[in-house]
Amino acid sequence: MSTDWTELYRTTFPDLVRFLHRKVWDPDRARDLAQEAFVRALATEPERPRAWLFAVAANLARDEARTVLRRRRHLALLKSETDGRQQPDPSAELMEQERMAAVRAALESLGERDREALLLWDGGLSYPEIAEELGLAVGAVGTTLARARRRLAEAYGKRESDDVARG
């Protein structure tokens, strides 16, 4: 069966970018990684390209996270003083950054399976695709997602109430 790459790109690219954005938290880098996944898919011609793209994207995001950590450590060693160019952020941007940090922290507080299930679902994968990626029965995906959503909401709510108690 021949893959219609144009249609697959049109229907999958936005979902793949959204999936990656929630892993790398940089929209430009998410687009770059999504494109890299498509380049690799074109070279490989996988049997189930959509699921394969998300699996490769998850691996690319993991590699990206490792690279970022190495760079940060390296820069911290090299940097002896700050450059002093601090620009005040508008309050709306600051609030959005705080909200995104709370969402990110809540998402990162989840177990790996819960986090991956939510990100794959948000990326537009079907229940059978999520089941295969996570090694679950298709019937267990709905329950896994419901529990993951509940845990995410609880983690976010706890973080919000902790912030209110502190502030």
DSSP file (Angstrom, degrees, kcal/mol; ACC not computed):
  #  RESIDUE AA STRUCTURE BP1 BP2  ACC     N-H-->O    O-->H-N    N-H-->O    O-->H-N    TCO  KAPPA ALPHA  PHI   PSI    X-CA   Y-CA   Z-CA
    1    1 A M              0   0    0      0, 0.0     2,-0.3     0, 0.0     0, 0.0   0.000 360.0 360.0 360.0 128.1    0.0    0.0    0.0
    2    2 A S        -     0   0    0      1,-0.0     2,-0.4     2,-0.0    43,-0.0  -0.654 360.0-128.3 -87.6 138.8    1.4    3.3   -1.0
    3    3 A T        -     0   0    0     -2,-0.3     2,-1.4     1,-0.0     3,-0.1  -0.711   6.9-137.5 -89.1 132.3    1.3    6.2    1.4
    4    4 A D     >  -     0   0    0     -2,-0.4     4,-2.6     1,-0.2     5,-0.2  -0.734  25.5-176.6 -85.1  91.5   -0.2    9.5    0.3
    5    5 A W  H  > S+     0   0    0     -2,-1.4     4,-2.6     1,-0.2     5,-0.2   0.815  76.2  56.8 -64.6 -33.1    2.5   11.6    2.0
    6    6 A T  H  > S+     0   0    0      2,-0.2     4,-2.4     1,-0.2    -1,-0.2   0.948 112.1  41.2 -63.5 -47.7    0.9   14.9    1.0
    7    7 A E  H  > S+     0   0    0      2,-0.2     4,-2.4     1,-0.2     5,-0.3   0.904 114.8  51.6 -67.4 -41.5   -2.4   14.0    2.8
    8    8 A L  H  X S+     0   0    0     -4,-2.6     4,-2.4     2,-0.2     5,-0.4   0.917 111.8  47.3 -61.7 -42.7   -0.6   12.5    5.7
    9    9 A Y  H  X S+     0   0    0     -4,-2.6     4,-2.2     1,-0.2    -2,-0.2   0.936 112.3  49.9 -63.3 -46.0    1.5   15.6    6.1
   10   10 A R  H  < S+     0   0    0     -4,-2.4    -2,-0.2     1,-0.2    -1,-0.2   0.883 120.5  34.6 -61.0 -40.1   -1.6   17.8    5.9
   11   11 A T  H  < S+     0   0    0     -4,-2.4     4,-0.3    -5,-0.1    -1,-0.2   0.752 127.3  34.5 -89.4 -23.9   -3.6   15.9    8.5
   12   12 A T  H  X S+     0   0    0     -4,-2.4     4,-2.8    -5,-0.3     5,-0.2   0.778  96.2  76.4-103.9 -31.9   -0.8   14.8   10.8
   13   13 A F  H  X S+     0   0    0     -4,-2.2     4,-2.7    -5,-0.4     5,-0.2   0.896  96.6  48.0 -54.3 -48.7    1.7   17.7   10.9
   14   14 A P  H  > S+     0   0    0      0, 0.0     4,-2.2     0, 0.0    -1,-0.2   0.908 114.9  46.6 -60.3 -39.8   -0.3   20.0   13.2
   15   15 A D  H  > S+     0   0    0     -4,-0.3     4,-2.5     2,-0.2    -2,-0.2   0.896 112.6  50.1 -66.8 -39.5   -1.0   17.2   15.6
   16   16 A L  H  X S+     0   0    0     -4,-2.8     4,-2.5     2,-0.2    -1,-0.2   0.898 110.4  49.5 -66.7 -40.3    2.6   16.1   15.6
   17   17 A V  H  X S+     0   0    0     -4,-2.7     4,-2.8    -5,-0.2    -2,-0.2   0.922 111.7  48.7 -64.0 -43.5    3.8   19.7   16.3
   18   18 A R  H  X S+     0   0    0     -4,-2.2     4,-1.5    -5,-0.2    -2,-0.2   0.913 111.6  50.1 -62.4 -42.8    1.3   20.0   19.2
   19   19 A F  H  < S+     0   0    0     -4,-2.5     4,-0.2     1,-0.2    -2,-0.2   0.932 114.8  43.5 -58.6 -47.9    2.5   16.7   20.6
   20   20 A L  H >X S+     0   0    0     -4,-2.5     4,-2.9     1,-0.2     3,-1.6   0.856 106.4  60.9 -69.3 -36.0    6.1   17.8   20.3
   21   21 A H  H 3X S+     0   0    0     -4,-2.8     4,-2.5     1,-0.3    -1,-0.2   0.883 101.8  53.4 -59.4 -36.9    5.4   21.3   21.7
   22   22 A R  H 3< S+     0   0    0     -4,-1.5    -1,-0.3     1,-0.2    -2,-0.2   0.543 114.2  43.4 -77.2  -4.6    4.2   19.7   24.9
   23   23 A K  H <4 S+     0   0    0     -3,-1.6    -2,-0.2    -4,-0.2    -1,-0.2   0.765 128.6  23.1-102.7 -38.8    7.5   17.8   25.2
   24   24 A V  H  < S-     0   0    0     -4,-2.9    -3,-0.2     2,-0.1    -2,-0.2   0.606  86.8-142.7-106.8 -14.0   10.0   20.5   24.2
   25   25 A W     <  +     0   0    0     -4,-2.5    -4,-0.1    -5,-0.4    -3,-0.1   0.784  69.2 103.7  57.5  32.4    8.0   23.7   25.1
   26   26 A D     >  -     0   0    0     -6,-0.2     4,-2.6     1,-0.1     5,-0.2  -0.907  58.9-156.6-142.2 111.4    9.4   25.6   22.1
   27   27 A P  H  > S+     0   0    0      0, 0.0     4,-2.0     0, 0.0     5,-0.2   0.871  94.1  48.6 -61.0 -38.7    7.0   26.0   19.1
   28   28 A D  H  > S+     0   0    0      2,-0.2     4,-2.2     1,-0.2     5,-0.1   0.927 113.7  46.1 -66.5 -43.7    9.8   26.5   16.6
   29   29 A R  H  > S+     0   0    0      1,-0.2     4,-2.7     2,-0.2     5,-0.2   0.873 109.3  56.0 -67.2 -35.5   11.8   23.5   17.8
   30   30 A A  H  X S+     0   0    0     -4,-2.6     4,-2.3     2,-0.2    -1,-0.2   0.917 108.5  47.5 -61.4 -43.2    8.6   21.4   17.8
   31   31 A R  H  X S+     0   0    0     -4,-2.0     4,-2.3     2,-0.2    -2,-0.2   0.910 111.7  50.9 -63.6 -42.1    8.0   22.3   14.1
   32   32 A D  H  X S+     0   0    0     -4,-2.2     4,-2.2     1,-0.2    -2,-0.2   0.922 111.7  46.7 -61.5 -44.1   11.7   21.4   13.4
   33   33 A L  H  X S+     0   0    0     -4,-2.7     4,-2.3     2,-0.2    -1,-0.2   0.877 110.3  53.0 -67.3 -37.2   11.4   18.1   15.1
   34   34 A A  H  X S+     0   0    0     -4,-2.3     4,-1.9     2,-0.2    -1,-0.2   0.913 109.9  48.5 -63.2 -41.7    8.1   17.3   13.4
   35   35 A Q  H  X S+     0   0    0     -4,-2.3     4,-2.5     1,-0.2    -2,-0.2   0.905 109.2  53.0 -64.7 -39.9    9.8   18.0   10.0
   36   36 A E  H  X S+     0   0    0     -4,-2.2     4,-2.4     1,-0.2    -2,-0.2   0.899 106.6  53.0 -61.7 -40.4   12.7   15.7   11.0
   37   37 A A  H  X S+     0   0    0     -4,-2.3     4,-2.1     1,-0.2    -1,-0.2   0.909 110.1  48.0 -61.9 -41.1   10.2   12.9   11.8
   38   38 A F  H  X S+     0   0    0     -4,-1.9     4,-2.5     2,-0.2    -2,-0.2   0.896 109.0  53.2 -66.5 -40.0    8.7   13.3    8.4
   39   39 A V  H  X S+     0   0    0     -4,-2.5     4,-1.6     1,-0.2    -2,-0.2   0.932 111.3  46.3 -60.0 -44.7   12.1   13.3    6.7
   40   40 A R  H  X S+     0   0    0     -4,-2.4     4,-1.3     1,-0.2    -1,-0.2   0.875 110.6  53.2 -65.4 -37.0   12.9   10.1    8.5
   41   41 A A  H  X S+     0   0    0     -4,-2.1     4,-3.4     1,-0.2     3,-0.3   0.907 106.2  52.6 -65.4 -40.9    9.6    8.6    7.5
   42   42 A L  H  < S+     0   0    0     -4,-2.5    -1,-0.2     1,-0.2    -2,-0.2   0.866 111.6  46.8 -62.3 -35.4   10.1    9.4    3.9
   43   43 A A  H  < S+     0   0    0     -4,-1.6    -1,-0.2    -5,-0.2    -2,-0.2   0.753 121.9  36.0 -76.1 -23.8   13.5    7.6    4.0
   44   44 A T  H  < S-     0   0    0     -4,-1.3    -2,-0.2    -3,-0.3    -3,-0.2   0.771  84.2-150.8-101.1 -31.9   12.0    4.6    5.8
   45   45 A E     <  -     0   0    0     -4,-3.4    -3,-0.1    -5,-0.2    -4,-0.1   0.976  24.0-154.7  53.2  62.9    8.5    4.2    4.3
   46   46 A P        -     0   0    0      0, 0.0    -1,-0.1     0, 0.0     4,-0.1  -0.225  19.1-123.7 -66.8 157.4    7.0    2.6    7.5
   47   47 A E  S    S+     0   0    0      1,-0.3    -2,-0.0     2,-0.1     0, 0.0   0.921 109.3  29.2 -66.2 -45.0    3.9    0.3    7.3
   48   48 A R  S  > S+     0   0    0      1,-0.2     4,-2.3     2,-0.0    -1,-0.3  -0.777  78.0 179.9-116.4  84.1    1.8    2.5    9.7
   49   49 A P  H  > S+     0   0    0      0, 0.0     4,-2.8     0, 0.0     5,-0.2   0.828  72.3  53.7 -62.4 -38.6    3.3    5.9    9.1
   50   50 A R  H  > S+     0   0    0      2,-0.2     4,-1.8     1,-0.2     5,-0.2   0.957 114.8  39.9 -63.4 -50.2    1.1    8.0   11.5
   51   51 A A  H  > S+     0   0    0      1,-0.2     4,-2.1     2,-0.2    -1,-0.2   0.899 115.6  53.3 -64.2 -39.7    1.9    5.9   14.5
   52   52 A W  H  X S+     0   0    0     -4,-2.3     4,-2.7     1,-0.2     5,-0.2   0.908 105.7  54.2 -61.5 -42.1    5.5    5.6   13.4
   53   53 A L  H  X S+     0   0    0     -4,-2.8     4,-2.7     1,-0.2    -1,-0.2   0.908 109.3  47.1 -59.1 -43.4    5.8    9.4   13.1
   54   54 A F  H  X S+     0   0    0     -4,-1.8     4,-2.3     2,-0.2    -1,-0.2   0.877 111.9  50.4 -68.7 -36.5    4.6    9.8   16.7
   55   55 A A  H  X S+     0   0    0     -4,-2.1     4,-1.9     2,-0.2    -2,-0.2   0.936 114.1  44.1 -65.3 -45.4    7.0    7.1   18.0
   56   56 A V  H  X S+     0   0    0     -4,-2.7     4,-2.7     1,-0.2    -2,-0.2   0.901 112.2  53.5 -65.2 -40.5   10.0    8.8   16.2
   57   57 A A  H  X S+     0   0    0     -4,-2.7     4,-2.5    -5,-0.2    -1,-0.2   0.902 106.8  51.8 -61.7 -41.1    8.9   12.2   17.4
   58   58 A A  H  X S+     0   0    0     -4,-2.3     4,-2.1     1,-0.2    -1,-0.2   0.911 111.6  47.2 -62.2 -41.4    8.8   11.0   21.0
   59   59 A N  H  X S+     0   0    0     -4,-1.9     4,-2.5     2,-0.2    -2,-0.2   0.908 111.0  51.0 -65.9 -41.5   12.3    9.7   20.6
   60   60 A L  H  X S+     0   0    0     -4,-2.7     4,-2.5     1,-0.2    -2,-0.2   0.899 109.7  50.9 -61.7 -40.1   13.5   12.9   18.9
   61   61 A A  H  X S+     0   0    0     -4,-2.5     4,-2.4     2,-0.2    -1,-0.2   0.897 109.5  50.1 -65.8 -39.6   12.0   14.9   21.8
   62   62 A R  H  X S+     0   0    0     -4,-2.1     4,-2.2     2,-0.2    -2,-0.2   0.929 112.0  47.6 -62.6 -44.5   13.8   12.7   24.3
   63   63 A D  H  X S+     0   0    0     -4,-2.5     4,-2.4     1,-0.2    -2,-0.2   0.903 110.7  52.6 -61.8 -40.1   17.1   13.3   22.5
   64   64 A E  H  X S+     0   0    0     -4,-2.5     4,-2.7     2,-0.2    -2,-0.2   0.909 107.3  51.5 -61.5 -43.3   16.3   17.0   22.3
   65   65 A A  H  X S+     0   0    0     -4,-2.4     4,-2.3     1,-0.2    -1,-0.2   0.911 110.2  48.9 -62.5 -42.1   15.8   17.1   26.1
   66   66 A R  H  X S+     0   0    0     -4,-2.2     4,-2.3     2,-0.2    -1,-0.2   0.921 111.8  49.4 -62.7 -42.5   19.1   15.4   26.7
   67   67 A T  H  X S+     0   0    0     -4,-2.4     4,-2.6     2,-0.2    -2,-0.2   0.916 109.9  50.6 -63.3 -43.5   20.9   17.8   24.4
   68   68 A V  H  X S+     0   0    0     -4,-2.7     4,-2.7     1,-0.2    -1,-0.2   0.918 110.2  50.0 -61.9 -43.5   19.3   20.8   26.1
   69   69 A L  H  X S+     0   0    0     -4,-2.3     4,-2.4     1,-0.2    -1,-0.2   0.919 111.1  48.7 -62.1 -43.1   20.4   19.6   29.5
   70   70 A R  H  X S+     0   0    0     -4,-2.3     4,-2.5     2,-0.2    -2,-0.2   0.917 112.2  49.1 -62.2 -42.5   24.0   19.0   28.2
   71   71 A R  H  X S+     0   0    0     -4,-2.6     4,-3.2     2,-0.2     5,-0.2   0.919 110.3  50.6 -63.4 -43.2   24.1   22.5   26.7
   72   72 A R  H  X S+     0   0    0     -4,-2.7     4,-2.5     2,-0.2    -1,-0.2   0.924 111.9  47.1 -62.1 -43.8   22.8   24.1   29.9
   73   73 A R  H  X S+     0   0    0     -4,-2.4     4,-1.7     2,-0.2    -1,-0.2   0.919 113.8  48.5 -62.2 -42.8   25.4   22.3   32.0
   74   74 A H  H  X S+     0   0    0     -4,-2.5     4,-1.9     1,-0.2    -2,-0.2   0.930 112.7  47.1 -64.1 -45.8   28.1   23.3   29.5
   75   75 A L  H  X S+     0   0    0     -4,-3.2     4,-2.8     1,-0.2    -1,-0.2   0.874 108.3  55.8 -64.7 -36.8   27.0   27.0   29.4
   76   76 A A  H  < S+     0   0    0     -4,-2.5    -1,-0.2    -5,-0.2    -2,-0.2   0.879 109.3  47.4 -63.6 -35.7   26.8   27.1   33.2
   77   77 A L  H  < S+     0   0    0     -4,-1.7    -1,-0.2    -5,-0.2    -2,-0.2   0.879 117.4  41.8 -70.9 -36.9   30.4   26.0   33.4
   78   78 A L  H  < S+     0   0    0     -4,-1.9     2,-0.5    -5,-0.1    -2,-0.2   0.796  96.3  86.2 -80.0 -29.4   31.5   28.5   30.7
   79   79 A K     <  +     0   0    0     -4,-2.8     3,-0.1    -5,-0.2    -4,-0.0  -0.609  43.6 168.7 -81.7 120.6   29.5   31.4   31.9
   80   80 A S        +     0   0    0     -2,-0.5     2,-0.3     1,-0.3    -1,-0.2   0.641  67.1  15.8-104.4 -18.4   31.3   33.4   34.6
   81   81 A E  S    S-     0   0    0      0, 0.0    -1,-0.3     0, 0.0     2,-0.1  -0.990  80.2-104.0-150.5 156.9   29.0   36.4   34.8
   82   82 A T        -     0   0    0     -2,-0.3    -2,-0.0     1,-0.1     0, 0.0  -0.454  25.2-129.5 -78.7 156.1   25.6   37.5   33.6
   83   83 A D        -     0   0    0     -2,-0.1    -1,-0.1     2,-0.1     3,-0.1   0.566  30.9-134.5 -86.6  -7.3   25.3   39.7   30.6
   84   84 A G        +     0   0    0      1,-0.2     2,-1.4     0, 0.0    -1,-0.0   0.520  62.7 129.9  74.3   5.1   23.0   42.2   32.4
   85   85 A R        +     0   0    0      2,-0.0     2,-0.5     0, 0.0    -1,-0.2  -0.556  27.4 156.7 -93.9  73.4   20.5   42.5   29.5
   86   86 A Q        -     0   0    0     -2,-1.4     0, 0.0    -3,-0.1     0, 0.0  -0.861  22.9-164.8-100.9 126.7   17.3   41.9   31.4
   87   87 A Q        -     0   0    0     -2,-0.5     2,-0.2     0, 0.0    -2,-0.0  -0.926  25.1-116.6-110.5 131.9   14.1   43.2   29.9
   88   88 A P        -     0   0    0      0, 0.0     3,-0.0     0, 0.0    -2,-0.0  -0.444  29.0-133.7 -66.9 136.3   11.0   43.5   32.1
   89   89 A D        -     0   0    0     -2,-0.2     5,-0.0     1,-0.1     2,-0.0  -0.661  23.4-105.6 -88.1 144.0    8.2   41.3   30.8
   90   90 A P     >  -     0   0    0      0, 0.0     4,-2.2     0, 0.0     3,-0.2  -0.353  33.1-114.1 -62.2 151.7    4.6   42.7   30.5
   91   91 A S  H  > S+     0   0    0      1,-0.2     4,-2.6     2,-0.2     5,-0.2   0.845 114.8  55.0 -61.3 -35.2    2.4   41.3   33.2
   92   92 A A  H  > S+     0   0    0      1,-0.2     4,-2.2     2,-0.2    -1,-0.2   0.913 109.1  47.5 -65.5 -40.8    0.2   39.4   30.8
   93   93 A E  H  > S+     0   0    0     -3,-0.2     4,-2.4     2,-0.2    -2,-0.2   0.889 111.5  51.4 -65.8 -38.6    3.2   37.6   29.4
   94   94 A L  H  X S+     0   0    0     -4,-2.2     4,-2.4     2,-0.2    -2,-0.2   0.918 109.3  49.5 -64.2 -44.0    4.4   36.8   32.9
   95   95 A M  H  X S+     0   0    0     -4,-2.6     4,-2.5     1,-0.2    -2,-0.2   0.908 111.5  49.4 -62.0 -41.5    1.0   35.4   33.9
   96   96 A E  H  X S+     0   0    0     -4,-2.2     4,-2.8     2,-0.2    -1,-0.2   0.904 110.4  50.3 -65.0 -41.0    1.0   33.2   30.8
   97   97 A Q  H  X S+     0   0    0     -4,-2.4     4,-2.3     2,-0.2    -1,-0.2   0.899 111.2  49.0 -63.2 -40.3    4.5   32.0   31.6
   98   98 A E  H  X S+     0   0    0     -4,-2.4     4,-2.2     2,-0.2    -2,-0.2   0.905 111.8  48.7 -65.9 -41.1    3.4   31.2   35.1
   99   99 A R  H  X S+     0   0    0     -4,-2.5     4,-2.4     2,-0.2    -2,-0.2   0.928 112.6  47.6 -64.0 -44.8    0.3   29.3   33.9
  100  100 A M  H  X S+     0   0    0     -4,-2.8     4,-3.0     1,-0.2    -2,-0.2   0.880 110.4  52.6 -64.7 -37.2    2.4   27.4   31.4
  101  101 A A  H  X S+     0   0    0     -4,-2.3     4,-2.8     2,-0.2    -1,-0.2   0.898 109.7  49.2 -64.0 -39.6    4.9   26.6   34.1
  102  102 A A  H  X S+     0   0    0     -4,-2.2     4,-2.4     2,-0.2    -2,-0.2   0.913 113.2  46.3 -66.1 -42.1    2.1   25.3   36.3
  103  103 A V  H  X S+     0   0    0     -4,-2.4     4,-2.8     2,-0.2    -2,-0.2   0.932 113.8  48.9 -64.2 -45.5    0.8   23.1   33.5
  104  104 A R  H  X S+     0   0    0     -4,-3.0     4,-2.8     2,-0.2    -2,-0.2   0.919 112.4  47.8 -60.5 -44.9    4.3   21.9   32.6
  105  105 A A  H  X S+     0   0    0     -4,-2.8     4,-1.4     2,-0.2    -1,-0.2   0.906 112.7  48.8 -64.4 -41.4    5.0   21.0   36.3
  106  106 A A  H  X S+     0   0    0     -4,-2.4     4,-0.5     2,-0.2    -2,-0.2   0.924 113.4  47.0 -63.9 -43.2    1.6   19.2   36.6
  107  107 A L  H >< S+     0   0    0     -4,-2.8     3,-1.0     1,-0.2    -2,-0.2   0.900 112.3  49.6 -65.0 -41.1    2.3   17.3   33.4
  108  108 A E  H 3< S+     0   0    0     -4,-2.8    -1,-0.2     1,-0.2    -2,-0.2   0.720 101.9  63.3 -71.9 -20.2    5.8   16.4   34.5
  109  109 A S  H 3< S+     0   0    0     -4,-1.4    -1,-0.2    -3,-0.2    -2,-0.2   0.662  88.1  92.0 -77.4 -14.6    4.5   15.2   37.9
  110  110 A L  S << S-     0   0    0     -3,-1.0    38,-0.0    -4,-0.5     2,-0.0  -0.332  89.9 -96.0 -74.1 160.2    2.6   12.5   36.2
  111  111 A G     >  -     0   0    0      1,-0.1     4,-2.6    -2,-0.0     5,-0.2  -0.318  39.5-104.5 -67.8 161.0    4.0    9.0   35.7
  112  112 A E  H  > S+     0   0    0      1,-0.2     4,-2.8     2,-0.2     5,-0.2   0.894 119.7  49.7 -57.4 -44.5    5.5    8.3   32.3
  113  113 A R  H  > S+     0   0    0      2,-0.2     4,-2.7     1,-0.2    -1,-0.2   0.923 112.3  47.0 -64.4 -44.4    2.6    6.3   31.0
  114  114 A D  H  > S+     0   0    0      2,-0.2     4,-2.4     1,-0.2     5,-0.2   0.940 114.8  46.8 -61.6 -46.9    0.0    8.9   32.0
  115  115 A R  H  X S+     0   0    0     -4,-2.6     4,-2.5     1,-0.2     5,-0.2   0.935 114.6  46.0 -61.7 -47.6    2.0   11.7   30.4
  116  116 A E  H  X S+     0   0    0     -4,-2.8     4,-2.9    -5,-0.2     5,-0.3   0.909 111.2  52.8 -63.7 -41.9    2.6    9.8   27.2
  117  117 A A  H  X S+     0   0    0     -4,-2.7     4,-2.4    -5,-0.2     5,-0.2   0.938 112.3  44.9 -59.5 -47.0   -1.0    8.7   27.0
  118  118 A L  H  X S+     0   0    0     -4,-2.4     4,-2.8     1,-0.2    -1,-0.2   0.913 115.1  47.3 -64.0 -42.9   -2.2   12.3   27.3
  119  119 A L  H  X S+     0   0    0     -4,-2.5     4,-1.7    -5,-0.2    -2,-0.2   0.894 113.1  48.0 -68.4 -39.2    0.4   13.6   24.9
  120  120 A L  H  <>S+     0   0    0     -4,-2.9     5,-2.2     2,-0.2     4,-0.3   0.917 114.1  47.0 -66.6 -42.3   -0.4   10.9   22.3
  121  121 A W  H ><5S+     0   0    0     -4,-2.4     3,-1.7    -5,-0.3    -2,-0.2   0.934 112.6  49.1 -64.0 -45.0   -4.1   11.5   22.6
  122  122 A D  H 3<5S+     0   0    0     -4,-2.8    -1,-0.2     1,-0.3    -2,-0.2   0.819 104.7  60.9 -63.4 -29.3   -3.6   15.3   22.3
  123  123 A G  T 3<5S-     0   0    0     -4,-1.7    -1,-0.3    -5,-0.2    -2,-0.2   0.525 123.0-106.1 -75.5  -5.2   -1.5   14.6   19.3
  124  124 A G  T < 5 +     0   0    0     -3,-1.7    -3,-0.2     1,-0.3    -2,-0.1   0.579  65.4 152.4  95.9   9.7   -4.4   13.0   17.6
  125  125 A L      < -     0   0    0     -5,-2.2    -1,-0.3  -110,-0.1     2,-0.1  -0.440  43.8-118.1 -72.8 149.5   -3.5    9.3   17.8
  126  126 A S     >  -     0   0    0     -2,-0.1     4,-2.8     1,-0.1     5,-0.2  -0.338  28.1-102.7 -79.3 166.3   -6.4    6.9   17.8
  127  127 A Y  H  > S+     0   0    0      1,-0.2     4,-3.0     2,-0.2     5,-0.2   0.916 123.3  50.7 -58.0 -44.5   -7.0    4.5   20.7
  128  128 A P  H  > S+     0   0    0      0, 0.0     4,-2.2     0, 0.0    -1,-0.2   0.900 111.7  48.1 -61.4 -37.5   -5.5    1.6   18.8
  129  129 A E  H  > S+     0   0    0      2,-0.2     4,-2.4     1,-0.2    -2,-0.2   0.912 113.5  46.9 -67.5 -41.9   -2.4    3.6   18.0
  130  130 A I  H  X S+     0   0    0     -4,-2.8     4,-2.4     2,-0.2     6,-0.2   0.920 110.7  53.5 -63.9 -43.0   -2.0    4.8   21.6
  131  131 A A  H  X>S+     0   0    0     -4,-3.0     5,-2.5    -5,-0.2     4,-1.1   0.921 111.3  45.1 -58.6 -45.6   -2.5    1.2   22.8
  132  132 A E  H  <5S+     0   0    0     -4,-2.2     3,-0.3     3,-0.2    -1,-0.2   0.922 113.0  50.0 -65.9 -43.2    0.2   -0.1   20.6
  133  133 A E  H  <5S+     0   0    0     -4,-2.4    -1,-0.2     1,-0.2    -2,-0.2   0.867 120.3  35.7 -63.8 -36.5    2.6    2.7   21.5
  134  134 A L  H  <5S-     0   0    0     -4,-2.4    -1,-0.2    -5,-0.2    -2,-0.2   0.480 109.4-116.5 -97.5  -3.9    2.1    2.2   25.3
  135  135 A G  T  <5 +     0   0    0     -4,-1.1     2,-0.2    -3,-0.3    -3,-0.2   0.866  69.6 134.8  71.8  35.1    1.7   -1.6   25.2
  136  136 A L      < -     0   0    0     -5,-2.5     2,-0.2    -6,-0.2    -1,-0.2  -0.710  63.3-101.4-110.5 162.4   -1.9   -1.5   26.4
  137  137 A A    >>  -     0   0    0     -2,-0.2     3,-1.6     1,-0.1     4,-0.6  -0.605  36.3-118.6 -74.1 146.8   -5.0   -3.3   25.3
  138  138 A V  H >> S+     0   0    0      1,-0.3     3,-1.1    -2,-0.2     4,-0.6   0.874 114.8  57.5 -56.6 -37.8   -7.2   -1.0   23.2
  139  139 A G  H 3> S+     0   0    0      1,-0.2     4,-0.5     2,-0.2    -1,-0.3   0.704 101.9  55.9 -66.4 -19.4  -10.0   -1.3   25.9
  140  140 A A  H <> S+     0   0    0     -3,-1.6     4,-2.5     1,-0.2    -1,-0.2   0.597  86.9  79.6 -88.3 -11.6   -7.6    0.0   28.5
  141  141 A V  H <X S+     0   0    0     -3,-1.1     4,-2.9    -4,-0.6     5,-0.2   0.925  90.9  50.3 -64.8 -45.1   -6.8    3.2   26.7
  142  142 A G  H  X S+     0   0    0     -4,-0.6     4,-2.4     1,-0.2    -1,-0.2   0.915 113.8  45.1 -59.8 -44.2  -10.0    5.1   27.7
  143  143 A T  H  X S+     0   0    0     -4,-0.5     4,-2.5     2,-0.2     5,-0.2   0.913 112.9  50.9 -65.5 -43.2   -9.5    4.2   31.4
  144  144 A T  H  X S+     0   0    0     -4,-2.5     4,-2.4     1,-0.2    -2,-0.2   0.921 112.4  46.8 -60.6 -44.3   -5.9    5.1   31.2
  145  145 A L  H  X S+     0   0    0     -4,-2.9     4,-2.8     2,-0.2     5,-0.2   0.910 111.1  51.1 -65.5 -42.1   -6.7    8.5   29.7
  146  146 A A  H  X S+     0   0    0     -4,-2.4     4,-2.2    -5,-0.2    -2,-0.2   0.925 113.5  44.7 -62.1 -43.9   -9.5    9.2   32.1
  147  147 A R  H  X S+     0   0    0     -4,-2.5     4,-2.7     2,-0.2    -1,-0.2   0.902 113.0  51.1 -66.9 -39.9   -7.2    8.5   35.1
  148  148 A A  H  X S+     0   0    0     -4,-2.4     4,-2.5    -5,-0.2    -2,-0.2   0.907 110.1  49.5 -64.5 -41.4   -4.4   10.5   33.6
  149  149 A R  H  X S+     0   0    0     -4,-2.8     4,-2.7     2,-0.2    -1,-0.2   0.920 111.7  49.2 -62.4 -43.0   -6.7   13.5   33.0
  150  150 A R  H  X S+     0   0    0     -4,-2.2     4,-2.5    -5,-0.2    -2,-0.2   0.927 112.2  47.5 -62.5 -44.9   -7.9   13.2   36.6
  151  151 A R  H  X S+     0   0    0     -4,-2.7     4,-2.6     2,-0.2    -1,-0.2   0.881 111.8  50.8 -64.1 -38.1   -4.3   13.1   37.9
  152  152 A L  H  X S+     0   0    0     -4,-2.5     4,-2.6     2,-0.2     5,-0.2   0.932 111.2  47.5 -64.8 -45.3   -3.3   16.0   35.7
  153  153 A A  H  X S+     0   0    0     -4,-2.7     4,-2.7     1,-0.2    -2,-0.2   0.896 113.4  48.8 -62.9 -39.9   -6.2   18.1   37.0
  154  154 A E  H  X S+     0   0    0     -4,-2.5     4,-2.6     2,-0.2    -2,-0.2   0.919 112.3  47.9 -65.8 -42.9   -5.4   17.2   40.6
  155  155 A A  H  X S+     0   0    0     -4,-2.6     4,-2.0     2,-0.2    -2,-0.2   0.903 114.5  46.3 -65.1 -40.6   -1.7   18.0   40.2
  156  156 A Y  H  X S+     0   0    0     -4,-2.6     4,-2.5     2,-0.2    -2,-0.2   0.925 113.6  48.8 -67.0 -44.1   -2.6   21.4   38.5
  157  157 A G  H  X S+     0   0    0     -4,-2.7     4,-2.6    -5,-0.2    -2,-0.2   0.888 110.7  50.6 -63.0 -39.7   -5.2   22.1   41.2
  158  158 A K  H  X S+     0   0    0     -4,-2.6     4,-2.4     2,-0.2    -1,-0.2   0.912 110.8  49.0 -64.4 -42.1   -2.7   21.3   44.0
  159  159 A R  H  X S+     0   0    0     -4,-2.0     4,-2.2     2,-0.2    -2,-0.2   0.915 112.0  49.1 -64.0 -42.4   -0.1   23.5   42.4
  160  160 A E  H  X S+     0   0    0     -4,-2.5     4,-2.2     2,-0.2    -2,-0.2   0.923 112.6  46.8 -62.8 -44.8   -2.6   26.4   42.1
  161  161 A S  H  X S+     0   0    0     -4,-2.6     4,-2.2     1,-0.2    -2,-0.2   0.868 111.3  52.1 -68.5 -34.2   -3.7   26.0   45.7
  162  162 A D  H  X S+     0   0    0     -4,-2.4     4,-1.9     2,-0.2    -1,-0.2   0.900 109.6  50.0 -64.5 -39.9   -0.1   25.9   46.9
  163  163 A D  H  X S+     0   0    0     -4,-2.2     4,-2.3     2,-0.2    -2,-0.2   0.899 111.1  48.5 -65.1 -40.2    0.6   29.1   45.0
  164  164 A V  H  < S+     0   0    0     -4,-2.2    -2,-0.2     1,-0.2    -1,-0.2   0.904 110.5  51.1 -65.8 -40.9   -2.4   30.8   46.6
  165  165 A A  H  < S+     0   0    0     -4,-2.2    -1,-0.2     1,-0.2    -2,-0.2   0.852 115.2  43.2 -65.0 -35.0   -1.3   29.6   50.1
  166  166 A R  H  <        0   0    0     -4,-1.9    -1,-0.2     1,-0.2    -2,-0.2   0.840 360.0 360.0 -77.3 -34.2    2.2   31.0   49.5
  167  167 A G     <        0   0    0     -4,-2.3    -2,-0.2    -5,-0.2    -1,-0.2   0.467 360.0 360.0 -98.0 360.0    1.1   34.3   47.9
